[in-house]
C-alpha cells in the first residue's frame, strides 16, 4: 500500500489511471490443494468468481484444482459452478461470465503424498502457461489439513515448482490457512520446513480476521485522524476489552474443535492480531513490512506469563447443557466426536499486559466463546474517568458517571461508537450517557468485499500487509503457550457455563480483581 | 406577491424532521443514524421524471450519505417552493435506520438567483460540496457563475442535451474548477480493460486503432476514448468507423493492430465486452452504467483528475465552419 496514492499514469504505463482503475493484478494461476473441500467451495471459488465479476483479474487468469477425487476438468468446472451459484453472497451469478471464467479452470487428481502429483502439476502448468500466458506467476493455496502444509511445500520444492520459472518479474507464492502449528514448537517447525522451500516473502499466512474491512479500518481510524492518537496510551486509557462471541456451538466440528479449543482457535491468531492492530505503534510508512514490523513488535511486547500467573490471568470455560432460544442444546461433551471427559475450552478469557511505555499496566481483556448470548466482535476502549467528579450528584440514569468508551465494532454492525455524557434536555443539570455512532461506509448498504476477496487479491498483487509473518506467529504463540501448558496440567470442573450466558463466573472474577467489569456488547 | 423562503425556515424543518424521525423510531429499534459526508446539489428540470431521480439519489446515499439539495427548474415564472424530507433505509441485517436529509426546491428559471441564495446557507459545513447538472434548462440562465460557486466539483453529462460543450468544460478546467463528466465515467470499465490487455506490451508497436461506433457521428464517450488512446498510444492513428447509422454514437467495438503482437478485437455491449487476442476469447462483465454508479464514481474523486483533464485538453473540438 503506497503512502500517497498515485494519481497520474507513469510514463512507462501511459494507459493507467490510478485514480479510477482498480489495483493492477498480474496474470497468474492459482493452484488450490484441497480443491474439492469445503473452504474451496464456500469461500475461495466464490471470492475468485466475484473478483472476475468485478474485472479485477487479469486476462488468462487460471485456477488449477488438486485433490484426490478423480475428476475431469469439466467435472471440476461443474462442481465449482454449483458451489459458486450456491455460496455466492450479495452478488448475481452471471451465466455468461461463468462460461468465460470456467475456461480457466483445470483439475488434477492426485495425492499430495505422491511425488507424481507434483510432476503432473508441473507439466500441466507448462501447457497452460503456453496457451494462457500467465507470466510464470503461480499462487499455491493450501486448503488442506494443516498437517499436510509442510509436505506439500516440500513436494512443490522437489518438483522445482517453488522457484519462479525465469520469466521477467515472475513469482511463486504460497498461501496457508491457520492454524500455523498447534503450539510454539510445532509453529517453529512448520516455519522452518516452509522456509526451506519458499522465501519468507513468498509465504502468505492467511488470517481472515485481518481481511475484514473493519479491522483494516482500525488502522485508518487510528492513523488517519489526528485527534485519537494523543489519547491512545496508558495516561488516558484505563483498559481495553476485546470480545469475539459466537452464539452457536461447534456445529458438527466437535472432533476438530476438541483438538483446538477457543484459545488456539481464536485467541492465538485472530484476537491477538486484533490486539496488535489496536495497540501497535504507527509505522513510518504503510508498506507491508513496515506495518507488520510494528504488529510483530507489539506482539513481542506482550508479557509472557509465568506458570504461577496463569490462574489469575486466564479462564477456561466449557458449555454444558442448556436451552437457547427455546431449543435444547447439548453440552460440548455430548457433541458427536467429542470425548465425554473432554478438557477442551469452548470459552477463554485472558488478561494480557503489554510491556512497553505506551501500555504499561493497561490490561487488555480478551474473551471468546461458543454459545454466548449473541454473535458479536468488538473492541471496547475504556478511558479513564474525569479527574474531578464535578457532576457526581447530577446523574439520574442507572449507568451513573459512566466513563467514556470508544467501541470499535467488527461485526455484525461494523462501526465506531463513542459514549460520552450529556445534559438531559430541560431544566436542571441532570446528566446521562449518550452514544455517538458512526457506521462505516461499507455498512450504509454498499457491498463490501469478503475477507477472502481482499486477501486473495492482495496475495496475487503481492501485498502482504494483511498477512501474518513468521515472527508474528511465533510471538503470538509465545504469548499463549504458558496458558496452554498450565491448562494441560489442570483438571477442570467442566462444564462451567450455561449456553446463552457470557461464560463462567471466573471470567467476571478475573476482571473484577482489577476493579473492572465486562461490557455487555 | 412572489413566494419567499428563507434558509432558516428549511433548517428549522430539518430539525423538526430529525426530532419526529427519532420519535417514530422508539421501541426495540436502535433509533436513527444520521449520516452526512457531503452536500450534493442537483439541478434538474421540473418535468424530469421524479421517480428515477429519487431512486438515483437514494442509492447514492448508501455510499455517499449526503445532504441532498435538489433544485427543480421550471419554465413558468415566479415559482419558488420547498419541501424537506428524509431518505432512510435499513441496511441488511441491521436494526438501525440510516437517514440522510433532502430538500427539494422547485423554482422558476427567472428566480434562479433567489434559489442560489437559499442553497448556499443550506450546504453542510466543513464537508465537500458537489454540483450535479442534469437540467437542460439551466444552460439558458443568464449567468451560471453563482451555480459554479456552489460546489467544489461540478458534474455534467456530455451525453445529455443541454450539457456544456467540451470547449466549455476545458475552459472550466483551465480556470481551476474540478469537473467530472459522466460520459467520461461511462468508459472507465472499457479503458481499464484496454489498459489491462495492453499491459506489458510494446505500445510503440501499435500503429492503428479503430473505434467503431453506431449513430451518424461518434458520441462523447467515443470522442473521449479517442483522445485518451491518442494520449496513451502516440504512435497509433486512432480513427472512428461507423458500423450502424442508427443509435446515438455509442462505442460498439475497438480494433487494435500492432506490428509485434496479435491483433486485438473488442466487442462492446452495455454490460460486457467480449475480447479476442490471439489465443484468448474472454468476456468481461461491466456494471450497467446507471446514473447512480457513474455518480458514485465521480463523488469518490473530489479532486483534480489528471487523466481526465489531460484527455480533455487532447480532445478534438469540432467547430462548425459557417
Interface residues (C-beta under 8 A of the other chain):
Chain A: X7 X8 X9 X13 X14 X15 X16 X17 X19 X20 X21 X22 X24 X52 X53 X55 X58 X59 X60 X94 X96 X97 X99 X100 X103 X131 X132 X133 X135 X412 X413 X437 X439 X441 X443 X444 X445 X446
Chain B: X33 X35 X37 X61 X62 X63 X65 X89 X91 X92 X93 X94 X96 X98 X188 X189 X191 X192 X193 X194 X195 X196 X197 X198 X199 X200 X203 X231 X232 X233 X272 X275 X277 X279 X280 X282 X283 X284 X285 X286 X297 X301 X303 X305 X306 X307
